Amino acid sequence: ARPKQEAMMLLYGRIVDPQNRSRLLNTFITYSERFTVLYRLGNLKNYHKENPTGHYALDLSRNVDYCIAQQLLTLYQIEVQKGVCERKLRRYCWRNIYMNRRLVRNEALDPSKWVVPNKGFLTLDYVSYVPPMTPEEKLKE
């Protein structure tokens, strides 16, 4: 990859304000370079640790997608520990879970025991019950 593309990929994950991510990509590189960077970033371009709520389609054989799945599982475990995400109340952080196109029932998935496999396709909706810390971290409509 070219130096500018590599720099964009390194900087992209360090930008705290999600609105500035597109400004970075639209200002400093060409359209074809931007396309290459977005392709290589994969699901990382939509992931924000402070506000992870969203839909994810992850190819676990890709390192970036595996890391996102691992992070989502860790966040799920934290919310369970805090008591904001409770299985007894049917408040699940992971919803609509499919592993290799097979439905995984929420009741069957224990986040404290589940291990992210290093290959396969994981699709899920992550719902965080912890509100964003600041107004800037809230999703734009």
Residue pairs with C-beta under 8 A, 6 or more apart in sequence:
1 9
1 36
1 40
2 33
4 28
4 29
4 33
5 29
5 33
5 36
5 37
5 40
8 24
8 25
8 28
8 29
8 33
8 37
9 37
9 40
9 41
11 24
12 21
12 24
12 25
12 37
12 41
12 44
12 45
13 44
15 21
15 24
17 136
18 48
19 140
21 45
25 34
25 37
25 38
26 34
29 37
38 45
41 64
42 59
42 62
42 64
42 65
43 56
43 57
43 58
43 64
43 65
43 68
44 64
44 68
46 54
46 56
47 54
47 56
47 68
47 71
48 137
49 71
49 75
50 132
50 133
50 137
51 128
51 132
51 137
51 138
51 139
52 71
52 72
52 75
52 126
52 128
53 126
53 127
53 128
53 139
54 125
54 126
55 123
55 124
55 125
55 126
56 68
56 69
56 72
56 122
56 123
56 124
56 125
56 126
57 121
57 122
57 123
58 65
58 66
58 68
58 69
58 121
58 122
58 123
59 65
59 121
60 66
60 69
60 116
60 117
60 118
60 119
60 120
60 121
60 122
61 118
61 119
61 120
65 122
66 116
66 118
69 116
69 122
70 116
72 94
72 124
72 126
73 111
73 114
73 116
75 93
75 126
75 128
76 85
76 93
76 94
76 111
76 126
77 111
77 112
79 85
79 93
79 128
79 129
79 130
80 86
80 87
80 93
80 111
80 112
82 130
84 91
84 129
84 130
85 91
85 92
85 93
85 129
87 106
87 107
90 106
91 129
92 106
92 127
93 111
93 126
93 127
93 128
93 129
94 106
94 109
94 111
94 124
94 125
94 126
94 127
95 106
95 124
95 125
95 126
95 127
96 123
96 124
96 125
97 103
97 104
97 106
97 109
97 122
97 123
97 124
98 104
98 121
98 122
98 123
98 124
99 117
99 120
99 121
99 122
100 120
100 121
101 121
116 122
132 138
